[in-house]
Amino acid sequence: MQQESSEHTGKGDPNLPPAPTAPLSAIIQEPPPNPAGGRTLIVDGADPHAYPRPSAALKEAKPEDQIFIRPGAYEDKIFLIHKTVRLIGAGRDAVQIFSRRGGPLYLQHVPEGLISGITFRYIGSDPHSAMNVLDSVCTITQCRITEGILSGLVVYGPECRPTITENEVCYNRESGIFIFAGARPYISKNDCFGNHHFGIAVRDPQTRPDLVRNLCRKNMLSGILLFYHAEAMILENTCRDNHHWGLVTTPECKSSPDREALASANLFIQNPRGPLFITEEPLAEIGR
């Protein structure tokens, strides 16, 4: 195995601020069994016998292999295109992948896979998201996605069908999760909080996510936004303690259940401007 010895950060950079914290998630001490039957490649910046960064392991991984990331902070940029991925971190409170030059994770036409147990942080100043998912089909779970200058997690493209579940999406400069350009993901049980715009935003004709049992709280605008001909199934979500409304939609957007039943099919509480608002100008307060 070839090592890349000069550019990794190992156990972390003491000059970086700590990642946002919530109740601690479980830390995995040993890699789980690989259901595909392939190898398990180990990433550990402090172990000279392991890969120094996730991207180094991904370069050598075969479709049946999985990658296990031990606790540490890794400065890295992961770009995957037309490649199956199984990337498992020891836990989002133990493993951090951060990048100064663009978002730390970009997926394009990924046909299947699993990404779990990792915090993804963008710490640069240019307009990038922390995670980009374009026309991919995979599962992203138990991660933390944070500090994007744009939205934290962007999901887009007509062939985009990921499952995004049980993640924390927080403290991004625009929205937490932004779904657009015809994407149809399954978005469930995510905690979207502290984002500067919306917890979850959905835009464009043919964009049709399923939004089920998500928590959108303490965002600086509203919990959920539907605009510009978007459609969505919106069931059993909780939007509370946002600075404006629970849910905002433009008149032409469609939802299941119908707009009249959204307030009873979801929980929109303690939003000072009310549970639901219909407007032609949902972005007027941010000058768009």
C-alpha positions in Angstrom: 0.0 0.0 0.0 1.3 3.4 -0.9 1.3 6.1 1.7 0.9 9.8 1.2 3.0 11.3 3.9 3.3 15.0 3.6 -0.2 16.6 3.4 -2.5 15.0 6.0 -3.4 16.5 9.3 -3.6 13.3 11.4 -5.4 13.9 14.6 -6.4 17.4 13.9 -5.4 21.1 13.6 -5.5 22.8 17.0 -6.1 26.1 15.3 -9.5 25.0 14.0 -12.6 25.8 16.0 -14.5 22.8 17.3 -17.4 21.4 15.3 -20.9 22.3 16.5 -22.0 19.9 19.2 -25.3 18.2 20.0 -25.9 15.1 22.2 -23.0 12.7 21.6 -23.5 10.1 18.9 -22.2 6.6 19.3 -18.5 6.0 18.5 -17.7 2.9 16.6 -14.4 1.3 17.9 -14.0 -1.3 15.2 -15.2 -1.4 11.6 -18.5 -3.3 11.0 -18.6 -6.3 8.8 -18.5 -5.6 5.1 -21.8 -6.8 3.6 -20.2 -6.8 0.1 -17.5 -9.3 1.2 -14.6 -7.1 0.1 -11.7 -5.6 2.1 -11.9 -3.0 4.8 -9.4 -0.2 4.3 -8.5 1.7 7.4 -7.9 5.5 7.6 -6.0 6.8 10.5 -3.7 9.8 10.4 -1.7 8.7 13.4 -1.0 5.1 12.2 1.7 4.8 9.6 0.3 1.5 8.5 -3.1 3.0 7.6 -4.2 5.4 4.9 -3.6 9.0 6.0 -6.8 10.5 4.4 -10.1 9.1 3.2 -9.3 10.2 -0.4 -6.1 8.1 -0.4 -8.1 5.0 0.5 -10.8 5.7 -2.0 -8.2 5.8 -4.8 -7.4 2.2 -4.1 -10.8 0.9 -3.1 -12.6 -1.6 -5.4 -16.4 -1.6 -5.7 -16.7 -4.4 -3.1 -14.4 -2.7 -0.5 -15.4 -0.5 2.4 -13.4 2.3 4.1 -13.4 2.8 7.9 -12.2 6.1 9.3 -10.8 6.1 12.8 -11.3 9.2 15.1 -9.5 12.3 14.0 -9.8 15.5 11.9 -8.7 15.1 8.3 -8.2 18.0 5.9 -9.4 16.4 2.6 -11.6 16.8 -0.4 -13.5 13.8 -1.6 -14.7 13.7 -5.2 -16.5 10.6 -6.4 -17.9 10.1 -9.9 -19.4 6.9 -11.3 -18.1 4.9 -8.3 -19.8 2.9 -5.6 -18.8 4.1 -2.2 -19.0 2.6 1.3 -17.4 5.2 3.6 -18.0 4.7 7.4 -16.7 6.9 10.1 -16.3 6.1 13.8 -19.0 8.6 14.5 -19.8 12.2 13.7 -18.5 13.4 17.0 -15.3 11.5 16.5 -14.5 11.9 12.8 -14.2 15.3 11.0 -13.5 15.9 7.3 -12.9 19.5 6.5 -11.8 21.5 3.5 -10.7 25.1 2.9 -10.9 24.9 -1.0 -14.4 23.8 -1.8 -16.8 21.5 -0.1 -15.2 18.4 1.4 -17.6 15.9 -0.3 -18.8 15.9 -3.9 -20.8 13.0 -5.4 -21.6 12.8 -9.1 -23.4 9.8 -10.7 -22.7 7.6 -7.7 -24.8 4.5 -8.4 -25.0 3.1 -4.9 -23.4 3.2 -1.5 -23.4 4.3 2.1 -21.8 7.3 3.9 -22.1 7.4 7.6 -20.7 8.6 10.9 -18.7 11.6 9.7 -18.8 15.4 10.2 -18.3 17.3 7.0 -17.2 21.0 7.4 -16.4 23.6 4.8 -14.1 26.2 6.4 -13.2 28.3 3.4 -14.5 31.8 2.5 -15.6 31.2 -1.1 -19.2 30.3 -1.9 -19.4 26.5 -1.5 -21.6 24.0 0.2 -20.4 21.4 2.6 -21.8 18.5 0.6 -22.8 18.2 -3.0 -24.9 15.3 -4.3 -25.5 15.4 -8.1 -27.5 12.6 -9.9 -26.6 10.0 -7.3 -28.3 7.1 -5.6 -26.8 6.3 -2.2 -27.6 6.6 1.6 -26.1 9.4 3.7 -26.9 8.8 7.4 -25.7 9.8 10.9 -23.5 12.6 9.5 -23.1 16.2 10.5 -23.1 18.7 7.5 -22.1 22.2 8.6 -20.6 25.6 7.9 -21.3 25.8 4.2 -21.2 29.4 2.8 -24.0 28.3 0.5 -26.5 25.7 1.7 -25.0 22.8 3.8 -26.2 19.9 1.6 -27.3 20.5 -2.0 -29.2 17.7 -3.8 -29.8 18.2 -7.5 -30.2 16.7 -10.9 -33.1 14.7 -12.5 -31.4 11.3 -11.7 -30.7 12.2 -8.1 -32.5 9.7 -5.7 -30.5 9.5 -2.5 -31.8 8.6 0.9 -30.7 11.2 3.5 -31.7 10.2 7.0 -30.8 10.9 10.6 -28.2 13.6 9.9 -27.5 17.0 11.6 -27.5 19.8 9.1 -26.6 22.9 11.0 -25.0 26.4 11.0 -24.9 26.9 7.2 -25.0 30.4 5.8 -27.9 29.7 3.5 -30.3 26.7 4.0 -29.6 23.4 5.6 -30.7 21.1 2.8 -31.4 22.6 -0.7 -33.1 20.3 -3.2 -33.5 21.5 -6.8 -33.1 20.8 -10.6 -35.5 17.8 -10.7 -34.0 15.8 -7.7 -36.3 13.3 -6.0 -34.6 12.3 -2.7 -36.0 10.7 0.4 -35.3 13.1 3.3 -36.2 11.7 6.7 -35.4 12.2 10.4 -32.9 14.9 9.8 -32.3 17.7 12.4 -31.9 21.0 10.5 -31.1 23.8 12.9 -29.3 27.1 13.2 -29.1 27.7 9.4 -29.2 31.3 8.2 -32.1 30.8 5.8 -34.4 27.7 5.9 -34.1 24.3 7.4 -35.1 22.6 4.1 -35.7 24.4 0.7 -37.1 22.9 -2.4 -37.1 24.6 -5.9 -37.9 24.0 -9.6 -40.3 22.1 -11.7 -40.0 18.3 -11.5 -38.3 18.5 -8.1 -40.3 16.1 -5.9 -38.7 15.1 -2.6 -40.3 13.1 0.1 -39.9 15.1 3.4 -40.8 12.8 6.3 -40.3 13.3 10.0 -37.6 15.9 9.8 -37.0 18.5 12.6 -36.4 22.1 11.3 -35.7 24.3 14.3 -34.2 27.7 15.2 -33.4 28.6 11.5 -33.2 32.3 10.8 -36.0 32.4 8.3 -38.6 29.5 8.2 -38.5 25.8 8.7 -39.4 24.6 5.2 -39.6 26.5 1.9 -41.3 25.4 -1.4 -40.9 27.7 -4.4 -40.7 28.1 -8.1 -43.0 25.2 -9.1 -41.6 22.6 -6.7 -43.6 19.7 -5.4 -43.1 17.6 -2.3 -44.6 15.1 0.0 -44.5 16.7 3.5 -45.6 14.4 6.3 -45.0 14.4 10.1 -42.3 17.0 10.1 -41.8 19.4 13.0 -41.0 23.0 12.3 -40.6 24.9 15.6 -38.8 27.9 17.0 -37.8 29.3 13.6 -37.6 33.1 13.3 -40.5 33.4 10.7 -43.0 30.7 9.8 -43.2 27.0 10.0 -43.5 26.5 6.2 -43.5 29.0 3.4 -44.7 28.2 -0.2 -45.4 30.1 -3.4 -48.9 29.7 -4.8 -48.0 27.4 -7.8 -46.2 24.8 -5.7 -47.9 21.5 -5.0 -47.8 19.3 -1.9 -49.1 16.0 -0.7 -51.2 16.3 1.3 -52.8 19.4 -0.1 -51.8 22.8 1.3 -55.0 23.0 3.4 -54.0 19.8 5.2 -50.3 20.5 5.8 -50.8 22.1 9.2 -52.6 19.0 10.5 -50.2 16.5 8.8 -47.2 18.2 10.3 -46.4 20.1 13.5 -45.7 23.8 13.0 -45.4 25.4 16.4 -43.8 28.4 18.2 -42.9 30.1 14.9 -43.6 33.8 15.7 -45.1 34.7 12.3 -47.4 31.6 12.2 -47.5 28.0 11.0 -47.8 28.5 7.2 -47.5 31.4 4.7 -48.2 31.7 1.0 -46.4 34.4 -0.9 -45.1 35.3 -4.3 -41.9 36.6 -2.9 -40.5 34.1 -0.4 -36.9 35.5 -0.6 -37.8 39.2 -0.3 -36.2 39.5 3.1 -32.9 38.4 1.9 -33.0 40.7 -1.2 -33.7 38.0 -3.8 
